[in-house]
């Protein structure tokens, strides 16, 4: 199943009225306040707000800025939102796609069989003529019980090993990969052996994913092809999930190093590389 859904396709699904998907609004601003006020002002009809910082992220303290949530906490949040194991889920955010992709990945990692991201998010929905509402839906309690491990997850040692034997992609901006700047973490640079593949290059000027063939061509140039062992990291596991999603669109399975650079650099014994990648 295509892991993304267009605004037009979603509108058709909702209009059909038969078993519509659960809609999750996960709008988020990195370093900013909750986007709940934006949700209250207007959201897709039937959508329930889920907070990335409070419900989709675990307690800080390991060095990672966005640790994985406790499955019990995650499950409670998703059941409150009405999520059931036997019904499709569509996730959207304000348009950047990072928060939606992180939620998509969490649901896939914990075993939900059918999750898709609204391509282009809220902006694409309104551009296609989709309506918004301020009405908060009354949803029945869901039954989804997260069971982590359904898709591959890397830890720091696993990421280091994969960079040596396979393809490890760094989804951050190129200047952060090269170590020229580091606005968030204590050390600049990248995991030795990783290749630069900025998440921003996965989408066009409107924030829509590039065609699958274009994405496949981009990743193949880095050695990330369907039969390769591929992993992704970013700063804290959010934009990296977007890269995993882009790889899925291109037909390339990939593991996420969820702790990412923030966790990597929290241990001063871990090696750091700087400069442009070979070739």
Buried (B, 14 or more C-beta within 10 A) or exposed (E): EEBBBBBBBBBEBBEEEEEBBBBBBBBBBBEEEBBBEBBEEEBBEBBBBBBBBEBBBBEEEEBBBBBBBEBEBBBBBBBBBBBBBEBBBBBBBBBBBBBBBBBBBBBBBBBBEBBBBBBBBBBBBBEBEBEBEEEEEEBEEBBBEBEEEBBBBBEBEBBBBBBEEBBBBBBBBBBBBBBEEBEBBEBBBBBBBBBBBBBEBBBEEEBBBBEBEBBBEBBBEBEBBEEBBBBBBBBBBBBBBBBBBBBBBBEBBBBBBBBBBBBBBBEEEBEBBEEEBEE
